[in-house]
Amino acid sequence: MLSIFILIGAYRYYAQLAERFGKTKWHYGLLAIGVYLGTQLVFGFSYGIYKGLTDPDAVDNMNYTGFSPISIVSWIISIAAVYGVYKLLEKKFVKENISKPSLEIEKIGDKDL
């Protein structure tokens, strides 16, 4: 249940970034969902492989409760990954926005009095 709220927040967070820079909002919202779910899957598989290698009997006794220390750690790591990709995209969009020649073209007819 908490993952659904995190996904909704990540979608809105990326959609606001896309709207601020004039990009398609839902594309970046889906990117946020993909980053979050991808990080969750990688962490889950990595932890499962680790548990399988270190304690083979633990694989048979897996408990799939919602609030375990491992799931909380995976949420934190996934949120950090979503935030990191957000910052990378933000820097990229700022660079693109600065390097656009249209800003200079707009100033051609202006007179400084």
C-alpha positions in Angstrom: 0.0 0.0 0.0 2.8 2.4 0.8 4.4 1.6 -2.5 1.3 2.9 -4.3 1.6 6.2 -2.5 5.3 6.4 -3.3 4.5 5.7 -7.0 1.8 8.4 -7.1 4.2 10.9 -5.5 7.0 10.0 -7.9 4.7 10.3 -10.9 3.6 13.8 -9.9 7.1 14.9 -9.0 8.4 14.0 -12.5 5.3 15.4 -14.2 5.9 18.8 -12.5 9.5 18.7 -13.7 8.4 18.0 -17.3 5.7 20.7 -17.2 8.2 23.3 -15.9 10.5 22.6 -18.9 7.7 22.1 -21.5 8.1 18.4 -21.9 5.4 15.7 -22.1 4.3 15.1 -18.6 3.1 11.5 -18.8 6.3 10.3 -20.4 8.4 11.4 -17.4 5.7 10.2 -15.0 6.1 6.8 -16.5 9.8 7.1 -16.3 9.5 7.7 -12.5 7.4 4.6 -12.1 9.9 2.6 -14.1 12.8 3.9 -12.0 11.0 3.0 -8.8 9.8 -0.4 -9.8 13.2 -1.3 -11.5 15.0 -0.4 -8.3 12.6 -2.4 -6.2 13.1 -5.4 -8.5 16.9 -5.2 -8.6 17.0 -4.9 -4.8 14.5 -7.7 -4.3 16.4 -10.1 -6.6 19.7 -9.1 -5.1 18.5 -9.7 -1.6 16.9 -13.0 -2.6 20.1 -14.2 -4.2 22.0 -13.1 -1.1 19.7 -15.0 1.2 19.7 -18.0 -1.0 23.5 -18.2 -1.0 24.1 -17.5 2.7 21.2 -19.4 4.2 19.5 -21.8 1.8 16.8 -22.8 4.3 15.7 -19.2 4.6 14.3 -19.2 1.1 11.7 -21.8 2.1 10.7 -19.7 5.1 10.2 -16.3 3.4 7.6 -14.0 5.0 5.9 -11.6 2.6 4.6 -9.1 5.1 4.4 -5.4 4.1 6.5 -3.9 6.8 9.8 -5.7 7.3 13.2 -4.0 7.8 14.2 -5.2 4.3 11.1 -3.6 2.6 11.7 -0.4 4.4 15.3 -0.3 3.2 14.2 -1.1 -0.3 11.7 1.8 -0.2 14.4 4.2 1.0 16.8 3.0 -1.7 14.1 3.3 -4.4 13.1 6.8 -3.3 16.8 7.8 -3.4 17.1 6.4 -6.9 14.0 8.3 -8.1 15.4 11.5 -6.5 18.8 10.9 -8.1 17.4 10.5 -11.6 15.2 13.5 -11.0 18.2 15.7 -10.3 20.1 14.3 -13.3 17.1 15.2 -15.5 16.8 18.6 -14.0 20.4 19.4 -14.7 20.0 18.2 -18.3 16.9 20.3 -18.8 18.6 23.4 -17.4 21.5 22.9 -19.8 19.2 22.4 -22.7 17.3 25.5 -21.8 20.4 27.6 -21.5 21.9 26.4 -24.8 18.8 27.1 -26.8 19.4 29.9 -29.3 15.8 31.0 -29.3 16.5 33.1 -26.2 19.1 35.1 -28.1 16.9 35.4 -31.1 14.1 36.9 -29.0 16.4 39.7 -27.9 17.4 40.8 -31.4 14.7 43.5 -31.9 14.9 44.9 -28.4 16.3 48.4 -27.9 18.2 49.3 -24.8 17.3 52.9 -24.0 
